[in-house]
Amino acid sequence: MIEVYTLPDCSHCQEAKNYLKEKGISFLEINLKKKENREARIFWRSLGIYKVPVIVLKTDDKISVLKDYSKEKLEEWLKRHGEIQ
């Protein structure tokens, strides 16, 4: 499962979400401003990252985090994890 940690009005967040949609990759958007996402904010902060988007791939045995977003880095990260070819 891919999670995309976002904030409202974040152009890079929108770009990342659009890219994932274009590639047909399902994801869960986590808006860090919403009160109900308190635990997600705690996790996000535990990563030592204070910018968005942060993209997380969770599998049964590990978590992989793309901390420093760019469209090119996202594409390479997705390839490395077998999400796209």
N, C-alpha and C positions, 0 to 999 in steps of 0.2 A: 504494500500500500504506500502510495506517495502522498505526503502531506506538504502543503505549501503554506508557510506562515506569512501572513500579509498584514498590511495596514491600509486603511482607506486612502484613496487618492495617490497611491504609490504607482508610478508609471512602470517601474521595473517589475513590480508584482503583476500588473496587467499583462505585460509582455511575456512573462514566464507562463502565466495561465493560458494565454492565447497560443503559445508555442506548444504546450502540452495538449491542448485541444486539437490543434492542427495535426499533431502526430497520433491522435486517437488514444492518448494515454489518460486513463482515469486518475483522478486525484481528489483529495479532500482539502478544501481551502479552510484555513484556520485564521480568522480575523482576530488579531491580538487585541483589538480595542473592545471586543465584546466581553461583557462581564462573565458570561458562562464559560469563557475560555481561560479562566484563571490558571488551571493546571498546565495548559499549553504555554502560557506566559512564563511560568516557573521553569518548564523544560527548556524553552527558548533561551531564557537567561542563563540556565545551567550550562549551555553551550558556549557562553562567553561572547555571544553575538548580540549586538544592539542595533542591527540594521535588517532590513527586509528586501527582497524575499529571502527566506531560508527554506530550502527544499530538503525533505527528509524521506528516505526510502526505508521502510520497516519490513523486515522479513522475519521468519520464525526464529532465526538464530543471530541476527545482527541488525544494527542501525547504521545507515550511511547518510552523511550530511553534506550537502553542498552549501557552504557558508558564504562564499564570495561569488555572487551571481554575475554572470554575463550570459547572453544567449549561447555563445560559443562554448563556454564552460558547462552550461546545462546540457548541450548536445553531447559533448564528450563524456560527461558524467553518466548520462542515460545510456550511451553506447557501452561504457565500461561495466554497467550493471545489467546489460542485456535487455534493456527496455526498448531500444531501437537498434536498427542495424546501421 
